[in-house]
Amino acid sequence: MKYDSNGALLETELPGLPAPHRGKVRDVYDLGDTLLFVATDRISAFDCVMPNGIPDKGKVLTAMSLFWFDYLSWAPNHLLYTDVEDFPKFLAPYKKDLGGRSMIVKKAKTIPLECIVRGYIVGSGWKEYQKSGTVGGYKLHGDYELASKLDKPLFTPSTKAEEGHDENVTFEEAQKIVGEEKAQNLADFSLRIYKDAANHAEKCGILLADTKFEFGEVDGEITLIDEVLTPDSSRFWPKDEYVVGTNPPSLDKQFVRDYLESLDWDKTPPAPALPCDIVAKTREKYLGALKALSGRTLD
């Protein structure tokens, strides 16, 4: 196991198992009939992984995803086991490192789209709107300000790139990638999850500005996979600090992006190390999101 000087887990090594597929955050081990997902404490921004991590971040992502998988019990998902005591015996030597940050999941045929839902106009959606009056290719009226709530949530997918940058696509382009019926099913699924989650979040004093989902197919059924509604994949705004026309403070990765935007860095590797105060504040924001939305703490 590789940890940084702040105790953030950067890489896992499980001797006796094939080398994992390392994503931006997760190390994924093939167990034959299933997969072992391990959420490390790596953090990425602008498609670059930072050289240092955020302590406990992987545990927050796991705890948050487990909360939402349970809350959205109507939605098929890939989760099988999350308690290390239920894991295969050959993983017992790694309980300490895997505990709280890992899950065993069904194998799924990944659908090559990032399924993004936007409830508010911000980020790349705001930039597109300023330029062309559209978001995700949808023509909108001209009265929106930065961070305005959209008249209705929009499904704005992007391609899912193994390397490099994801590319935003219109719904019509998504239909060409996965087929018309599947694209419509993904849109319906994503919008329903977003609406359920946004209603819960608002009751908790949080606005769900936007989020992205990943789906796969298990035995031909569209299935929610990977993480769901975490500070890595979503924009969470404290409701009491929300002001239209400003970029609201958030309980998510946007804090790191904003810091990086202040640097003289061209957003290509190697990424700069995050200072200790940015690491500590980011950890605080992730823990705050977990507590606010799920009522849970890592303790």
C-alpha positions in Angstrom: 0.0 0.0 0.0 1.3 3.5 -0.8 0.3 6.4 1.4 1.4 10.0 1.2 2.9 12.1 4.1 -0.6 13.1 5.3 -1.8 9.4 5.5 -3.8 9.5 2.3 -3.9 6.1 0.5 -2.6 6.7 -3.1 -2.3 3.1 -4.4 -3.2 -0.4 -3.3 -1.2 -3.6 -3.8 -2.8 -6.9 -3.0 -0.1 -9.6 -3.5 -1.5 -12.8 -5.0 -4.1 -10.9 -7.1 -3.6 -9.7 -10.7 -2.5 -6.0 -10.9 -5.5 -3.7 -10.6 -6.9 -1.4 -13.2 -6.2 2.0 -11.8 -8.8 4.7 -12.6 -8.5 8.3 -11.4 -9.7 7.3 -8.0 -10.5 3.5 -7.8 -8.3 0.5 -8.0 -10.4 -2.3 -9.5 -9.4 -6.0 -9.0 -10.8 -8.8 -11.1 -11.9 -11.6 -8.8 -13.3 -13.8 -11.5 -17.1 -13.7 -11.2 -17.0 -10.3 -9.4 -14.9 -7.1 -9.1 -13.3 -5.6 -6.0 -13.6 -1.8 -6.0 -11.2 0.0 -3.7 -11.7 3.8 -3.4 -8.3 5.3 -2.8 -7.7 8.9 -1.5 -6.5 10.1 -4.9 -8.1 13.2 -6.2 -8.2 14.4 -9.8 -9.2 17.6 -11.5 -9.2 18.6 -15.2 -8.5 14.9 -15.9 -5.2 15.0 -14.0 -4.5 13.1 -10.8 -2.9 15.2 -8.1 0.4 13.8 -6.6 -1.0 13.9 -3.1 -4.4 12.8 -1.8 -7.2 13.8 0.6 -7.1 11.6 3.7 -10.3 9.5 4.2 -11.7 10.7 0.8 -12.1 7.1 -0.4 -14.0 6.2 2.8 -16.3 9.2 2.3 -17.0 8.3 -1.4 -17.8 4.7 -0.3 -20.0 5.7 2.6 -21.9 8.2 0.5 -22.4 5.8 -2.4 -23.7 3.1 0.0 -26.2 5.6 1.5 -27.5 6.5 -1.9 -27.7 2.9 -3.2 -29.9 2.2 -0.2 -31.9 5.3 -0.5 -32.5 4.7 -4.2 -33.5 1.1 -3.6 -35.8 1.1 -6.6 -32.8 1.6 -8.9 -30.8 -1.6 -9.8 -27.2 -1.3 -8.8 -24.1 -3.4 -8.9 -23.4 -3.7 -5.2 -22.9 -7.2 -3.6 -20.9 -6.8 -0.4 -19.3 -3.9 1.4 -18.5 -5.4 4.9 -15.0 -6.9 4.8 -16.2 -9.7 7.0 -18.3 -10.9 4.0 -15.3 -10.7 1.6 -13.6 -13.9 0.4 -11.2 -15.3 2.9 -8.1 -14.7 0.8 -8.7 -10.9 1.3 -8.6 -11.3 5.1 -5.0 -10.1 5.4 -6.0 -6.7 3.9 -9.0 -6.0 6.1 -7.4 -3.0 7.7 -6.6 -1.3 4.4 -9.9 -2.3 2.7 -12.2 -1.6 5.5 -14.6 1.3 4.8 -13.3 2.0 1.3 -14.1 -1.1 -0.7 -17.0 -3.1 -2.1 -17.4 -6.2 -4.1 -19.7 -5.7 -7.1 -21.3 -7.5 -10.0 -19.5 -7.4 -13.3 -21.3 -5.1 -15.8 -20.8 -4.2 -19.4 -20.1 -0.5 -19.1 -22.2 1.8 -21.2 -19.8 4.4 -22.8 -21.6 7.5 -21.7 -21.2 9.8 -18.6 -24.9 10.5 -17.8 -24.9 14.1 -16.5 -28.0 15.8 -15.1 -28.0 19.6 -14.5 -30.5 21.2 -12.3 -28.8 24.6 -12.2 -26.8 26.5 -14.8 -23.2 26.7 -13.8 -19.7 25.4 -14.8 -19.4 24.3 -18.4 -23.2 24.6 -18.8 -23.0 28.3 -18.0 -20.1 28.8 -20.4 -22.0 27.2 -23.2 -25.2 29.2 -22.4 -23.2 32.5 -22.5 -21.7 31.6 -25.9 -24.7 30.1 -27.7 -27.8 30.3 -25.5 -27.8 26.5 -25.2 -26.9 23.9 -22.5 -26.1 20.4 -23.8 -27.5 21.4 -27.2 -30.9 22.4 -25.7 -32.0 25.9 -26.6 -32.9 27.9 -23.5 -34.6 31.3 -22.9 -32.3 34.2 -22.3 -33.2 35.2 -18.8 -30.9 32.9 -16.8 -28.1 34.2 -14.5 -25.1 32.3 -13.2 -26.3 29.5 -10.8 -30.0 30.0 -11.7 -32.2 27.0 -11.2 -33.2 25.6 -14.6 -36.9 25.4 -15.4 -36.4 21.6 -15.5 -33.4 19.4 -15.0 -31.5 18.6 -18.2 -29.9 15.3 -19.3 -26.6 16.4 -20.9 -24.4 13.3 -21.5 -20.7 13.2 -22.4 -18.4 10.5 -23.9 -16.6 8.3 -21.4 -12.9 8.5 -22.2 -10.5 5.9 -20.9 -7.7 8.5 -21.4 -7.8 12.2 -22.0 -10.9 14.3 -21.8 -14.6 13.4 -21.9 -16.4 15.3 -24.6 -19.9 16.7 -24.2 -22.4 15.4 -26.7 -26.0 16.2 -27.5 -28.8 13.8 -26.8 -29.0 13.1 -30.5 -25.3 12.2 -30.6 -25.8 10.0 -27.6 -28.5 8.1 -29.4 -26.0 7.4 -32.2 -23.5 6.1 -29.7 -25.7 3.7 -27.8 -29.0 3.5 -29.8 -32.2 5.5 -29.5 -34.0 3.3 -27.0 -31.0 2.8 -24.7 -30.3 6.6 -24.7 -33.9 7.4 -23.8 -33.8 4.8 -21.0 -30.6 6.3 -19.7 -32.1 9.8 -19.8 -35.2 8.7 -18.0 -33.3 6.7 -15.4 -30.8 9.6 -14.7 -33.5 12.2 -14.4 -35.6 10.1 -12.0 -32.5 9.5 -9.8 -31.6 13.2 -9.9 -35.1 14.3 -8.9 -35.3 11.8 -6.0 -31.8 12.8 -4.7 -32.4 16.6 -5.2 -35.6 16.4 -3.1 -33.8 14.6 -0.3 -30.8 16.9 -0.5 -33.0 20.0 -0.2 -34.6 18.7 2.9 -31.1 18.4 4.3 -30.3 22.0 3.4 -28.3 21.1 0.3 -28.9 22.0 -3.3 -27.9 19.4 -5.9 -26.7 21.6 -8.7 -25.6 18.8 -11.0 -24.3 15.3 -10.9 -23.1 12.5 -13.2 -24.0 8.8 -13.2 -22.4 5.8 -14.8 -24.4 2.8 -15.9 -23.6 -0.7 -17.1 -25.7 -3.7 -18.2 -26.0 -6.8 -16.0 -27.9 -9.6 -17.7 -29.2 -7.1 -20.1 -30.6 -4.8 -17.4 -29.4 -1.1 -17.1 -27.6 -1.0 -13.8 -26.2 1.9 -11.7 -22.5 1.3 -11.3 -19.3 2.9 -9.8 -20.1 5.8 -7.4 -23.3 7.7 -7.0 -24.0 11.3 -5.8 -20.6 11.8 -4.1 -18.6 15.0 -3.8 -16.4 13.8 -6.7 -19.3 13.3 -9.1 -21.7 16.1 -7.9 -21.9 19.8 -7.1 -23.5 20.3 -3.6 -24.4 23.8 -2.5 -25.4 24.8 1.1 -28.9 26.2 0.6 -28.4 29.0 3.1 -25.4 30.3 1.2 -26.9 30.1 -2.3 -27.2 33.4 -4.2 -28.2 33.6 -7.8 -25.6 35.5 -9.9 -22.7 34.2 -7.9 -20.7 31.0 -7.9 -21.9 29.4 -4.7 -19.5 27.8 -2.2 -19.7 24.1 -2.4 -19.2 20.8 -0.5 -17.4 19.0 -3.2 -14.3 18.9 -5.5 -15.1 22.3 -7.0 -13.0 23.8 -4.1 -9.9 22.1 -5.5 -10.7 23.1 -9.1 -11.1 26.7 -8.0 -7.7 26.6 -6.2 -6.0 25.1 -9.3 -7.6 27.8 -11.5 -5.7 30.4 -9.5 -2.3 28.8 -10.4 -0.2 29.3 -13.4 -0.7 25.7 -14.5 -1.8 24.6 -18.0 -3.9 21.7 -16.8 -1.7 19.1 -18.3 0.4 16.5 -16.3 2.3 16.7 -14.1 -0.3 18.2 -11.8 0.9 20.4 -8.9 0.8 19.1 -5.3 -2.0 20.5 -3.1 -0.9 22.6 -0.1 -1.7 21.2 3.4 -4.4 23.9 3.9 -6.2 23.0 0.7 -6.0 19.3 1.6 -7.4 19.9 5.1 -10.2 22.1 3.8 -11.2 19.7 1.1 -11.3 16.8 3.6 -13.6 19.0 5.8 -15.9 19.7 2.8 -16.2 16.0 1.9 -16.9 15.0 5.5 -19.5 17.9 5.7 -21.3 16.6 2.6 -21.5 13.1 4.1 -22.9 14.3 7.4 -25.4 16.7 5.8 -26.8 14.3 3.3 -26.6 10.9 5.1 -26.4 11.8 8.7 -23.4 9.5 8.9 -19.8 10.1 10.0 -16.7 7.9 9.4 -16.7 7.1 13.2 
